[in-house]
Amino acid sequence: MALLFLTQIGYIPKGYDPKTDASSVRDSVPYRLFVECLLGRMDKGWTVEQLAPKLKTTKATIYRHINKLKETDLLDDVNANDRGPVHKAYRVR
């Protein structure tokens, strides 16, 4: 269901072929970012610094996908405070 939704809103293009070592769309960074991280823990604000190692990709890739999701108005910006300075974090609206 999530894959159909992400395709219909244009986040994952039809016929998407991951350019990484992902074996399918469900193993790809954009799908896992949305389903495993953002939907899996809707109560948590995720920082790019947390997402990049979890998804085994670069911060630039995470920012690109975050910006695509923000364009669809699905994400909120929140502040994350992990016992240190406040960082910008994201979660599903």
C-alpha angles and dihedrals in degrees: 000000000000092000091053091049093048090049093048094052090048098245092118111033120229110266091019112180113194111231092209133072090282111129095209142003089268089060093048125109097245093051095044092045092057101035105033100033111024099031095030092059106023091162093061129079109221122212122209088242089060096043100049097062093037091056093036095236140105128281089241090059091049091050091051092053093042090053091050090052092046089054088059089051093238098123135068124206111233135171118252119201113188099176091293141051118347114260131193111257136179136220138166113281 
